[in-house]
Amino acid sequence: MKIKTNDQVKILSGKDRGKTGKVIQVFSAENKVVVAGMNLIKKHLRARSQSEKGQVIELSAPMAVSKVALLCPKCQTATRVGYKIEGDKKTRMCRKCKTIVD
């Protein structure tokens, strides 16, 4: 997968379109990522005991990888990810300014 944990990404579609955030978690089997503070859902929690109250919490839900684009650290634009092979190492690079992202 071309997007990894701790990457800065820009949301391309959905209710948070245009916002940027940091990737918290990656689910490569489902092709989904969780971006901090984006795609928020409300989850209702039931009280576990008589003394405890139920509550409503907000969580960042997973979103499809196709809805996010990597932000290049140098040119600060949303870009596609390319790969450059140097010796026996494969590194990610920005397709626009050709700088290495990792």
C-alpha positions in Angstrom: 0.0 0.0 0.0 1.3 3.4 -0.9 0.0 5.3 2.2 1.6 4.4 5.5 1.1 5.3 9.2 2.1 8.9 10.2 1.8 10.2 6.6 0.2 13.6 6.1 -2.7 13.2 3.6 -5.4 15.3 2.0 -9.0 14.2 1.8 -10.2 14.1 -1.8 -13.9 13.4 -1.4 -16.6 13.1 1.2 -17.8 15.3 4.0 -14.2 16.3 4.9 -13.1 17.1 1.4 -10.1 19.5 1.3 -9.0 18.9 4.9 -5.6 17.5 5.8 -4.7 15.1 8.6 -2.3 12.4 9.8 -2.9 8.7 9.2 -3.3 6.9 12.5 -4.0 3.4 11.3 -3.8 1.4 8.1 -5.9 -1.7 7.2 -4.1 -3.0 4.1 -6.4 -6.1 3.7 -9.5 -3.8 3.3 -7.6 -0.9 1.6 -8.7 1.5 4.3 -7.0 4.1 6.4 -8.0 6.0 9.6 -7.2 9.8 9.5 -7.1 11.6 12.8 -10.1 13.9 13.3 -11.7 13.0 9.9 -14.7 10.9 9.0 -16.1 11.2 12.5 -18.9 8.9 13.6 -20.9 8.9 16.9 -21.0 5.6 18.8 -23.5 5.0 21.6 -22.1 3.1 24.5 -24.4 1.3 26.9 -23.8 1.6 30.7 -22.0 -1.5 32.0 -23.3 -1.2 35.6 -26.0 0.6 37.5 -23.6 3.3 38.8 -22.1 4.0 35.4 -23.9 6.1 32.8 -24.2 5.5 29.1 -22.4 7.9 26.7 -22.0 9.0 23.2 -18.4 9.1 21.9 -16.9 10.3 18.6 -14.6 8.0 16.7 -12.6 8.4 13.4 -14.0 5.8 11.1 -11.9 4.0 8.4 -12.1 5.5 4.9 -11.1 4.1 1.5 -7.4 4.8 0.5 -8.7 6.0 -2.9 -10.3 9.0 -1.1 -6.9 10.3 0.3 -3.8 11.6 -1.4 -0.3 11.9 0.1 0.9 15.4 0.9 4.5 16.0 -0.3 6.6 17.4 2.5 8.6 19.6 0.1 6.0 21.0 -2.3 3.0 20.7 0.1 0.7 19.5 -2.7 -1.5 16.4 -2.9 0.4 14.0 -5.1 0.4 10.4 -6.3 3.1 8.1 -5.0 5.8 6.8 -7.2 8.6 4.4 -6.4 12.4 4.7 -7.0 14.7 1.7 -6.7 18.1 2.6 -5.4 20.4 -0.4 -5.3 18.3 -3.0 -3.4 16.0 -0.4 -1.7 12.6 0.6 -2.9 11.6 4.1 -1.7 8.5 6.2 -2.2 8.8 9.5 -4.1 6.6 12.5 -5.0 5.5 12.3 -8.6 5.4 16.1 -9.0 8.7 17.3 -7.6 10.6 13.9 -7.6 11.7 14.1 -3.9 11.9 11.1 -1.7 9.0 10.9 0.8 10.4 8.4 3.4 
